[in-house]
Amino acid sequence: MSTAGSFAGLTAKGWILMEQTADPMVLALHFAALSLPTMLVSGPAGVRTDRVGCERVLIQAQWALLGAGLLAALAIPMLEGQTQVLMLLTSTLLAGVAGAYELTARNKYCALLVDDTRQLAPYLTSFSVVFNVGKLVGPLLGGWLVTLTGPAQALTLDAATYLLPIASVIWLLKPRLELEQRSTPGKTASLSVAWRDCGSTLRNVLTFTALMCVVGFFHPGLGPLIAARELGTAPMDLALFTSVLALGSIAGGIVLQRNSHRFCSRPSLTLAGFGLITALAQLGMARGGSTIFVLAMTLLIGAGTAGLLSSSNLITQVGAPQILRGRMAGLSQIAFLGGGGLSGLIAAQLTISLGLPTTFAITGWIGVVLALWEIWRRGGTMLTEVRSA
């Protein structure tokens, strides 16, 4: 429910910005405001999670997300024009900062909910599937609310849904907090120590994920523009595009969930395989065609990007000792959300200069080369020790 509300709100914001500005750079800035804070905040979020405890950070982050959502909801009836656009971008920026703490703490928190450490991999991937179901429902709900009642209701729903995870963490969930390992204050609790101690395989996972996201993770930011050019300008056209992306994400998540342990053991092959799917689908979007073909390519982009991001998060969590997991979650966010924010800005400039089909073609070919190079270079690499304790 919380994820559905969040994506209903993002759909409403994206449609408002598209309606008021029709500027690719503003749309890219909207997604960058959500994702780029991770490059500065995720490191401190991981350090704080490992030091003070994941449950405490998780609750604090949820309250901050509620406040950011209310700010956006109030901007619709109270402001207009450029001031309203700036307030919506500010709300998204605050949500990006709070979300960096929330995701970092939630990843470590998950390990305290399973009865057996061997259940962590399928649990994390199952959570990813549920998250992507929210991504499917949310845009449809947001498009429906914008069409029938206006964007304020979609943004109000976004804010209200944060009350459910807050109540769940405080009253319903019973994590085994006594098993949580916390780092001690000092140099050993730094992000650089986590980067050094996680090992060369996990460092490569983070590096490759970041590269692929810089190249090909601009679809969330430019989604309103892509939908407007390929499908139409109505709110439900954007909802359809976003929901097809989510359907692909669900499919990619299910494949990963059913093969979680096997995919973890071959990290480079897994990541490059999902990256290759995304890149080939981008080349399909560059070619263009019927609405059915465009939606099929959109589905593949959703499956490829979701598989890449979920498997990167899964591998870094399962392959790292618990005392590093908060910081590893922070490094993962820097890789895929930070990379995605940069990707949106780069793709927006390419779109302004060369057009959307050419942007898809350039990013698609670069993605194909990177994926095939990773398969050739490290496709046989095994994650030798999955340390879930």
C-alpha positions in Angstrom: 0.0 0.0 0.0 2.8 2.4 0.8 4.5 1.7 -2.5 1.3 2.1 -4.4 0.7 5.5 -2.8 4.2 6.6 -3.5 3.9 5.8 -7.2 0.5 7.3 -7.4 2.1 10.5 -6.1 5.1 10.3 -8.5 2.7 9.8 -11.4 0.7 12.8 -10.3 3.8 15.0 -9.9 5.2 13.8 -13.3 1.9 14.7 -15.1 1.8 18.1 -13.4 5.3 18.9 -14.5 4.7 17.6 -18.0 1.5 19.6 -18.2 3.0 22.9 -16.9 6.5 22.8 -18.5 6.7 20.0 -21.2 10.5 20.4 -20.6 12.6 17.2 -20.6 15.2 18.8 -18.3 12.5 19.6 -15.7 11.3 16.0 -15.8 14.9 14.8 -15.5 15.5 17.2 -12.5 12.4 15.7 -10.9 13.8 12.2 -10.9 17.3 13.6 -10.1 15.8 15.2 -7.0 14.6 11.8 -5.9 17.7 9.8 -6.8 20.8 12.0 -6.7 20.6 12.7 -2.9 21.6 9.1 -2.5 25.1 10.0 -3.7 25.6 12.3 -0.7 23.2 10.8 1.9 23.4 7.0 1.4 26.9 6.8 2.9 25.9 8.6 6.1 22.7 6.6 6.1 24.5 3.3 6.0 27.0 4.4 8.7 24.1 5.6 11.0 22.2 2.4 10.4 25.2 0.2 11.4 25.8 2.4 14.4 22.5 3.2 16.0 20.3 0.3 14.7 18.2 -0.3 11.7 14.7 -0.2 13.4 15.3 3.3 14.9 16.5 4.7 11.5 13.6 3.0 9.7 11.0 4.6 11.9 12.6 8.1 11.7 12.8 7.9 7.9 9.2 6.9 7.5 8.1 10.0 9.5 10.3 12.1 7.3 8.7 10.6 4.1 5.3 11.4 5.5 6.3 15.0 5.9 7.7 15.3 2.4 4.5 13.8 1.0 2.3 16.3 2.9 4.4 19.1 1.5 3.6 18.1 -2.1 -0.1 17.6 -1.3 -0.3 21.2 0.2 1.5 22.7 -2.9 -1.4 21.9 -5.2 -4.2 24.0 -3.6 -2.0 26.7 -2.1 0.5 27.5 -5.0 0.5 27.8 -8.7 2.9 28.3 -11.6 6.7 28.3 -11.1 6.3 28.4 -7.3 4.3 25.2 -7.4 6.8 23.5 -9.6 9.6 24.5 -7.2 7.6 23.2 -4.2 7.0 19.9 -5.9 10.7 19.5 -6.7 11.5 20.4 -3.1 9.1 17.8 -1.8 10.7 15.2 -4.1 14.2 16.2 -2.9 13.2 15.8 0.7 11.6 12.4 -0.1 14.9 11.4 -1.8 16.9 12.2 1.3 14.5 10.4 3.6 14.1 7.5 1.2 17.9 7.0 1.2 17.8 6.4 5.0 14.6 4.3 4.7 15.9 1.9 2.1 19.3 1.5 3.8 17.7 0.7 7.1 15.1 -1.6 5.6 17.6 -3.8 3.8 19.4 -4.5 7.1 16.1 -4.9 9.0 15.0 -7.7 6.6 17.7 -10.0 7.9 16.3 -9.7 11.4 12.8 -10.9 10.3 13.8 -14.3 8.8 14.0 -17.4 11.0 16.9 -18.9 9.1 19.7 -17.0 7.4 19.3 -19.2 4.3 15.9 -17.6 3.8 17.4 -14.1 3.4 17.9 -14.3 -0.4 14.4 -15.5 -1.3 12.9 -13.1 1.3 14.7 -10.0 -0.3 13.6 -11.0 -3.8 10.0 -11.7 -2.6 9.9 -8.2 -1.1 11.1 -6.9 -4.5 8.2 -8.6 -6.2 5.7 -7.1 -3.8 7.3 -3.7 -4.2 6.9 -4.0 -8.0 3.2 -4.9 -7.6 2.9 -1.6 -5.8 4.6 0.1 -8.8 1.9 -1.5 -11.0 -1.1 -0.4 -9.0 0.2 3.0 -8.0 0.4 4.7 -11.5 -3.0 3.4 -12.4 -4.4 4.7 -9.2 -2.6 8.0 -9.6 -3.7 8.4 -13.2 -7.3 7.6 -12.2 -7.3 10.0 -9.3 -5.7 12.8 -11.4 -8.4 12.2 -14.1 -11.4 12.2 -11.8 -10.5 14.4 -8.8 -7.2 16.2 -9.6 -3.6 15.7 -8.5 -4.1 16.8 -4.9 -5.9 13.6 -4.0 -3.1 11.4 -5.5 -0.5 13.3 -3.5 -2.6 13.2 -0.3 -2.9 9.4 -0.7 0.9 9.2 -1.2 1.4 11.0 2.2 -1.3 9.0 4.0 0.1 5.6 3.0 3.3 6.1 5.0 1.2 5.7 8.2 0.9 2.0 7.5 4.6 1.1 7.5 5.1 3.3 10.6 2.4 1.4 12.4 3.7 -1.9 11.2 7.3 -1.4 12.4 6.1 0.0 15.8 3.4 -2.4 16.7 3.2 -5.4 14.3 6.7 -6.6 13.3 8.8 -8.5 15.7 12.4 -8.5 14.5 15.2 -10.3 16.4 17.0 -7.1 17.4 19.3 -9.1 19.7 21.0 -10.6 16.7 21.8 -7.2 15.1 25.5 -6.4 14.8 26.4 -2.8 15.2 29.6 -1.0 14.3 31.5 1.0 16.9 32.2 4.7 16.5 35.4 5.6 14.8 37.2 5.0 11.6 36.1 1.3 11.4 32.5 2.5 10.9 33.2 4.4 7.7 31.9 3.8 4.3 35.5 3.4 2.9 36.0 0.5 5.3 32.9 -1.2 4.0 34.2 -0.7 0.4 37.6 -2.2 1.3 36.3 -5.1 3.4 33.4 -6.2 1.1 35.9 -7.8 -1.3 36.7 -7.5 -5.0 33.6 -9.3 -6.3 31.1 -7.0 -4.5 33.1 -4.0 -5.5 32.8 -5.1 -9.1 29.0 -5.6 -8.6 28.7 -2.0 -7.4 30.9 -0.6 -10.2 29.1 -2.4 -13.0 25.7 -1.5 -11.6 26.6 2.1 -11.5 27.9 2.1 -15.1 24.8 0.4 -16.4 22.5 2.8 -14.5 24.3 5.9 -15.8 23.8 4.5 -19.3 20.3 3.2 -19.2 18.2 4.1 -16.1 16.6 7.3 -17.4 13.1 5.9 -17.9 11.7 6.9 -14.5 12.8 10.5 -15.1 11.8 10.8 -18.7 8.7 8.6 -18.3 6.2 11.4 -18.8 8.0 12.5 -22.0 8.3 9.0 -23.4 4.6 8.3 -22.7 3.5 11.6 -24.3 5.5 10.9 -27.5 4.7 7.2 -27.8 1.2 6.9 -26.4 -0.5 10.3 -25.6 -0.7 13.2 -23.2 -3.6 12.1 -21.0 -2.9 11.1 -17.4 -3.9 7.6 -18.1 -1.4 7.3 -21.0 1.4 8.0 -18.5 -0.2 5.6 -16.1 -0.3 2.9 -18.8 3.4 3.4 -19.6 4.4 3.3 -16.0 2.3 0.3 -15.2 3.7 -1.7 -18.2 7.2 -0.9 -16.8 6.0 -2.2 -13.5 4.6 -5.4 -15.1 8.1 -6.0 -16.6 9.6 -5.3 -13.1 7.3 -7.9 -11.6 8.3 -10.5 -14.2 12.0 -9.8 -13.7 11.5 -9.9 -9.9 9.8 -13.3 -10.1 12.6 -14.8 -12.3 15.1 -13.5 -9.7 13.0 -14.8 -6.7 12.8 -18.3 -8.1 16.5 -18.5 -8.8 17.8 -16.3 -6.0 20.6 -18.6 -4.7 21.7 -19.6 -8.2 21.8 -16.0 -9.5 23.7 -14.9 -6.4 26.5 -17.4 -7.1 27.2 -15.9 -10.6 27.0 -12.1 -9.9 28.6 -10.8 -13.1 26.6 -13.1 -15.4 23.4 -12.2 -13.6 23.9 -8.4 -13.7 25.2 -8.4 -17.3 22.3 -10.5 -18.4 19.7 -8.2 -17.0 21.6 -5.2 -18.4 21.7 -6.7 -21.9 17.9 -7.2 -21.8 17.5 -3.5 -21.0 19.9 -2.4 -23.7 18.3 -4.5 -26.4 14.9 -3.1 -25.5 16.3 0.4 -25.7 17.4 -0.3 -29.3 13.8 -1.5 -29.9 12.5 1.8 -28.7 14.9 3.6 -31.0 13.5 1.6 -33.9 9.9 2.4 -33.0 6.8 0.8 -34.3 3.2 0.1 -33.3 1.8 0.8 -29.9 2.0 -3.0 -29.1 5.7 -3.1 -30.0 6.5 0.0 -27.9 4.7 -1.5 -24.9 6.5 -4.8 -25.4 9.9 -3.0 -25.4 8.7 -1.0 -22.3 7.9 -4.4 -20.6 11.4 -5.6 -21.3 13.0 -2.4 -20.0 11.0 -2.9 -16.8 12.2 -6.5 -16.5 15.8 -5.7 -17.2 16.2 -2.7 -14.9 14.3 -4.3 -12.1 16.4 -7.5 -12.4 19.6 -5.4 -12.4 18.7 -3.3 -9.4 17.2 -6.1 -7.4 20.0 -8.6 -8.0 22.6 -5.9 -7.2 20.9 -5.2 -3.9 20.5 -9.0 -3.2 24.1 -9.9 -4.0 25.6 -7.1 -1.9 23.3 -8.0 1.1 23.8 -11.7 1.0 27.4 -11.6 0.2 28.4 -9.2 3.0 28.6 -9.8 6.7 25.8 -8.3 8.8 27.9 -5.6 10.4 28.5 -4.1 6.9 25.0 -4.5 5.5 23.8 -1.0 6.3 26.8 0.5 4.6 26.5 -1.9 1.7 22.9 -0.9 1.2 24.1 2.7 1.1 26.7 1.9 -1.5 24.1 0.0 -3.6 21.9 3.1 -3.5 24.7 5.3 -4.7 25.3 2.9 -7.5 21.8 2.6 -8.9 19.9 5.6 -7.8 22.8 8.0 -8.1 23.6 6.5 -11.5 20.0 6.8 -12.5 19.8 10.5 -11.5 22.9 11.2 -13.7 21.4 9.1 -16.5 18.2 11.1 -16.5 20.1 14.4 -16.8 22.4 13.0 -19.6 19.4 11.5 -21.5 17.5 14.8 -21.2 20.3 16.8 -22.8 20.7 14.2 -25.5 16.9 14.3 -26.2 17.0 18.1 -26.4 20.0 18.0 -28.8 19.4 14.8 -30.9 15.8 13.6 -30.2 14.4 10.7 -28.2 14.9 7.9 -30.7 18.6 8.8 -31.1 19.0 8.9 -27.3 17.6 5.4 -27.1 19.9 4.2 -29.9 23.1 5.7 -28.3 22.3 4.4 -24.8 21.2 1.0 -26.1 24.4 0.4 -28.0 26.6 1.5 -25.1 24.6 -0.8 -22.8 25.1 -3.8 -25.2 28.9 -3.3 -25.3 29.2 -2.9 -21.5 27.0 -6.0 -20.9 28.9 -8.2 -23.4 32.2 -7.0 -22.1 31.3 -7.9 -18.5 30.1 -11.4 -19.6 33.4 -12.0 -21.5 35.6 -10.6 -18.7 33.9 -11.9 -15.5 31.0 -14.1 -16.6 32.6 -17.1 -14.8 33.2 -15.3 -11.5 31.6 -17.1 -8.5 30.6 -15.5 -5.2 32.7 -18.0 -3.2 31.3 -17.3 0.2 27.7 -16.1 0.9 28.1 -14.9 4.5 24.6 -14.5 5.8 25.4 -14.6 9.5 
